[in-house]
Amino acid sequence: MPVLHSIIHKIDKKPDGSPAILHVSSGELVESEARDDLIQQLNESYNAKTGKAWGFFHAESGAHPFSGWLGKYLAGTKDFTEFSNVAVEHLTRLMEESNLSIGGNAIFCHYLQGMTDYLVIALVQETEAVTMTDGLTLMTIRRLDLDHIHLAARINLSEWKSNPKSRQYISFIKGKNGRRASEYFRDFIGCQEGVDGPGETRTLLKAFSDFVESEDLGEESAREKTNTLVSYAMAQAKLGEPVTLDELSEVLDDDQPKAFANFIRDKEYGLSASLPPDKKTLNKFRRFTGRIDGLSISFEQHLLGSKVEFDEVGCTLTLRSLPTQLTDQLKRAAA
């Protein structure tokens, strides 16, 4: 993950309403192992965060100037330090207006992952840590708290440049303490929510369940494909990358690499060619299976409580919305 440019500015702001004080860095972080480790940890922490949203830029305006500054930097009319300086000044002004915000270290980093350019911006707090000195004594130090990042955004610069009509080239952390706590940071980026990650993931999993049912797959094959889908989507989430339907379709079936993708398109589920995977939704998508005396039962975990109800005391299952093919067979047998 080559780091192209990176810089850290510091904003001092207390929650007591006192003015924010901006400390602008004199230049970029120099190339070093410490810098690369910092950016690597920042990205790992960001990727691991749940509750992220995906979106795109508002049209450039006085209220949303960030995309214009970023465009000038990418065009070469501003260098990275100039771009970060004007951006962090804007962030400080917005922070002043927010009674819920406190200061922090504003990290800007332009890096390359594979063939894709990214810009990540995060406001990172500091915390105390204890270290051992060479003289075997303990010393308290201040460190960047990369484990608890609450305000951050990542922009896929390559997608923004190549596909400006995309609605998911920006991802950002949605505040756990409510929208207002992170709204000023989203305004700073000039981002509007464009794709519902959890909703898209649920639709993908619904399409997969329908696909498995339509293919009339055996228990073992269905379980294997379910594990393959979840593993692939989780791996993409860990990398901060979207799930690509064509690639997922190939992963699911080497012999028929287009089968699942064609099924989704033919049935018009309304999914984009790529979508941001939501880890919480994926974690609920596990398959329960069992077989005894000619009875075989298999269903996804997310159906528990809706189409499948389990009575723990009586050890019974109640099934709803049975497949038409099965109900037709039962009606014929009952007749």
C-alpha positions in Angstrom: 0.0 0.0 0.0 2.3 2.8 -1.2 1.7 6.1 0.5 1.9 9.0 -2.0 1.2 11.9 0.4 0.3 12.3 4.1 0.1 15.0 6.6 -1.2 15.6 10.2 -2.6 18.8 11.5 -3.8 19.4 15.1 -7.0 21.1 16.2 -7.2 22.0 19.9 -10.8 22.4 21.0 -12.4 21.8 24.3 -16.1 20.9 24.8 -16.4 24.0 27.1 -17.2 26.3 24.1 -13.7 27.9 24.0 -12.4 28.7 20.5 -10.7 26.1 18.4 -7.0 26.6 17.9 -5.5 25.1 14.7 -1.9 24.0 14.5 -1.0 23.6 10.8 1.8 21.3 10.0 4.8 22.8 8.2 5.0 19.9 5.7 4.2 16.3 4.9 5.1 13.3 6.9 8.5 12.0 5.8 8.8 8.5 4.4 9.5 6.1 7.3 8.5 2.8 8.7 6.5 4.6 11.5 4.5 6.6 8.9 3.7 3.5 6.9 2.7 1.6 10.1 0.5 4.5 11.1 -1.4 4.5 7.8 -1.7 0.7 7.7 -3.2 0.7 11.2 -5.5 3.6 10.3 -6.9 1.7 7.3 -7.3 -1.6 9.3 -9.2 0.2 12.0 -11.3 2.0 9.4 -12.1 -1.2 7.6 -13.1 -2.9 10.8 -15.6 -0.2 11.7 -19.3 -1.2 11.4 -22.0 1.3 10.7 -20.3 3.0 7.7 -22.4 4.7 5.0 -21.6 5.2 1.3 -22.3 8.3 -0.8 -21.1 10.9 -3.2 -20.2 14.6 -3.4 -22.7 17.4 -3.3 -22.2 19.8 -6.2 -19.3 22.1 -5.5 -20.6 25.3 -3.8 -19.7 27.8 -1.0 -21.3 25.4 1.5 -19.5 22.4 0.0 -16.1 23.5 -1.3 -14.1 20.4 -0.5 -14.5 18.6 -3.8 -13.3 21.7 -5.7 -10.1 21.9 -3.6 -9.6 18.1 -4.1 -10.1 18.4 -7.8 -7.4 21.2 -8.0 -5.0 19.0 -6.1 -5.6 16.1 -8.4 -5.2 18.4 -11.4 -1.9 19.6 -10.1 -2.8 23.2 -9.5 -2.5 22.8 -5.7 0.1 20.6 -4.0 -1.0 18.2 -1.2 0.1 20.5 1.6 -1.8 23.4 0.2 -4.9 21.3 -0.3 -4.8 19.9 3.3 -4.2 23.4 4.7 -7.3 24.9 3.2 -9.3 21.8 4.0 -8.3 21.7 7.6 -9.1 25.4 8.0 -12.6 24.7 6.7 -12.9 21.7 9.1 -11.9 24.0 12.0 -14.5 26.6 11.1 -17.2 23.9 11.0 -16.0 22.4 14.3 -16.4 25.9 15.9 -20.1 25.8 14.9 -20.7 22.4 16.4 -21.3 22.3 20.1 -20.9 18.5 20.1 -17.4 18.4 18.7 -13.9 18.3 20.3 -10.6 18.7 18.6 -8.1 16.1 17.4 -5.4 15.2 15.0 -6.6 15.6 11.4 -4.9 13.0 9.3 -4.9 13.3 5.5 -3.4 10.5 3.4 -3.4 9.8 -0.3 -2.3 6.3 -1.0 -2.5 3.6 -3.6 -4.0 0.1 -3.1 -3.5 -2.1 -6.1 -4.4 0.1 -9.0 -6.8 2.3 -7.1 -6.1 5.8 -5.6 -7.7 6.6 -2.2 -7.8 9.6 0.0 -8.6 8.9 3.7 -9.3 11.7 6.2 -9.7 11.0 9.9 -9.9 13.0 13.1 -8.0 10.9 15.6 -7.8 11.6 19.4 -4.9 10.9 21.7 -4.7 8.6 24.6 -2.1 7.6 27.2 -0.1 4.4 27.1 2.6 2.9 29.3 5.9 1.9 27.8 9.1 0.3 29.1 12.3 2.4 28.9 15.8 1.0 28.2 16.5 1.3 31.9 13.5 -1.1 32.6 11.4 1.6 34.1 7.8 2.5 33.1 7.0 5.7 31.3 3.6 7.2 30.3 3.4 8.5 26.7 0.8 10.0 24.5 -0.2 8.1 21.4 -2.7 8.4 18.6 -5.8 6.3 19.5 -6.3 4.5 16.2 -8.5 1.9 17.9 -11.3 4.3 18.5 -11.9 6.4 15.3 -15.4 8.0 15.2 -14.9 10.6 12.5 -13.4 9.5 9.2 -14.1 9.2 5.5 -12.4 7.5 2.5 -12.8 8.6 -1.1 -12.1 6.3 -4.0 -10.4 8.8 -6.2 -10.1 6.5 -9.1 -13.9 5.8 -9.2 -14.7 9.5 -8.7 -12.6 10.4 -11.7 -13.6 7.6 -14.0 -17.3 7.3 -13.0 -18.5 10.7 -11.5 -22.1 9.5 -11.7 -21.4 6.8 -9.1 -23.2 7.1 -5.8 -20.8 5.1 -3.7 -17.3 6.4 -4.2 -17.2 7.9 -0.7 -17.5 5.9 2.5 -17.8 7.5 6.0 -18.4 6.5 9.6 -21.9 7.2 10.8 -21.8 8.5 14.4 -23.0 6.1 17.1 -24.1 9.0 19.2 -26.6 10.2 16.6 -26.5 12.1 13.4 -25.6 15.5 14.8 -22.4 14.2 16.4 -20.9 13.5 13.0 -22.9 15.8 10.7 -20.4 18.6 10.6 -17.7 16.2 9.5 -19.9 14.9 6.7 -20.6 18.5 5.7 -16.9 19.2 5.7 -16.4 16.4 3.1 -19.5 17.6 1.3 -20.9 14.1 1.1 -24.5 12.9 0.8 -25.6 9.4 1.4 -26.2 7.5 -1.9 -26.3 3.8 -1.2 -27.9 1.9 1.7 -25.2 -0.7 2.5 -27.3 -2.9 4.9 -30.3 -2.7 2.5 -28.2 -3.6 -0.5 -26.6 -6.5 1.4 -30.0 -7.8 2.5 -31.3 -7.7 -1.1 -28.2 -9.6 -2.3 -28.8 -12.3 0.4 -32.5 -12.5 -0.6 -31.5 -12.9 -4.2 -29.0 -15.6 -3.2 -31.6 -17.5 -1.2 -34.0 -17.4 -4.2 -31.2 -18.6 -6.4 -30.4 -21.5 -4.2 -34.1 -22.4 -4.1 -34.5 -22.1 -7.9 -31.4 -24.4 -8.5 -32.8 -27.0 -6.1 -29.4 -27.5 -4.7 -28.6 -30.3 -2.2 -28.0 -29.5 1.4 -24.2 -29.8 1.2 -23.9 -27.7 -2.0 -26.2 -25.0 -0.6 -24.2 -24.8 2.6 -20.9 -24.6 0.6 -22.2 -21.8 -1.6 -23.5 -19.9 1.4 -20.1 -20.1 3.1 -18.4 -19.1 -0.1 -20.6 -16.0 -0.5 -20.1 -14.9 3.2 -16.4 -15.5 3.0 -16.0 -13.5 -0.2 -18.2 -10.6 1.0 -16.4 -10.5 4.4 -13.0 -10.4 2.7 -14.1 -7.5 0.6 -15.4 -5.7 3.7 -12.1 -6.2 5.5 -10.3 -4.6 2.5 -12.8 -1.8 2.3 -13.8 -2.9 -1.2 -17.2 -3.4 -2.7 -18.8 -6.8 -3.7 -18.8 -7.1 -7.4 -21.7 -9.2 -8.7 -19.8 -10.7 -11.7 -16.8 -11.6 -9.5 -19.1 -13.1 -6.8 -20.9 -15.1 -9.4 -17.6 -16.5 -10.7 -16.5 -17.4 -7.1 -19.8 -19.2 -6.5 -19.5 -21.5 -9.5 -16.5 -22.2 -11.6 -18.5 -24.2 -14.1 -21.2 -21.6 -14.5 -19.5 -18.4 -13.6 -22.3 -16.1 -14.9 -25.3 -18.1 -13.5 -25.8 -16.1 -10.3 -25.2 -12.7 -11.9 -27.6 -13.5 -14.7 -30.2 -14.7 -12.2 -30.0 -11.3 -10.4 -30.3 -9.3 -13.6 -33.1 -11.5 -15.0 -35.2 -11.2 -11.8 -34.6 -7.4 -11.6 -33.6 -7.1 -8.0 -32.4 -3.6 -8.7 -28.9 -4.2 -7.4 -25.9 -2.2 -8.7 -23.0 -4.0 -10.4 -21.1 -3.5 -7.2 -22.3 -2.8 -3.7 -20.8 -2.1 -0.3 -21.0 -5.2 2.0 -22.4 -4.7 5.5 -20.7 -7.0 8.0 -23.5 -6.9 10.5 -26.0 -8.2 8.0 -23.5 -10.8 6.7 -22.9 -12.1 10.2 -26.6 -13.0 10.5 -26.6 -15.0 7.3 -25.6 -18.5 8.4 -27.2 -21.7 7.4 -28.9 -24.2 9.8 -29.1 -27.7 8.5 -30.2 -31.1 9.9 -31.3 -34.5 8.7 -33.1 -37.4 10.4 -35.2 -40.4 9.3 -35.9 -39.1 5.8 -36.4 -35.5 6.9 -34.0 -32.8 5.7 -34.2 -29.2 6.9 -32.0 -26.4 5.8 -32.5 -22.6 6.1 -30.6 -19.3 6.5 -30.2 -17.8 10.0 -31.8 -14.5 8.9 -35.1 -16.4 8.3 -35.3 -17.3 12.0 -38.1 -15.3 13.6 -39.8 -14.5 10.4 -40.4 -17.4 8.0 -39.1 -19.9 10.6 -40.1 -19.9 14.3 -38.3 -22.1 16.8 -40.1 -23.3 20.0 -37.3 -24.1 22.4 -39.5 -25.8 25.0 -41.4 -28.0 22.6 -38.4 -28.4 20.3 -40.5 -27.7 17.2 -40.2 -25.5 14.1 -43.1 -23.5 12.5 -42.6 -22.7 8.8 -44.3 -19.9 7.0 -44.4 -18.9 3.3 -43.7 -22.4 2.0 -42.4 -22.8 -1.6 -45.3 -23.2 -4.1 -43.7 -26.4 -5.5 -43.9 -28.0 -2.0 -47.4 -26.8 -1.2 -48.7 -28.2 -4.5 -47.2 -31.6 -3.7 -48.7 -31.6 -0.3 -52.1 -30.6 -1.6 -52.0 -33.4 -4.2 -51.0 -35.9 -1.5 -53.8 -34.7 0.8 -56.3 -35.2 -2.0 
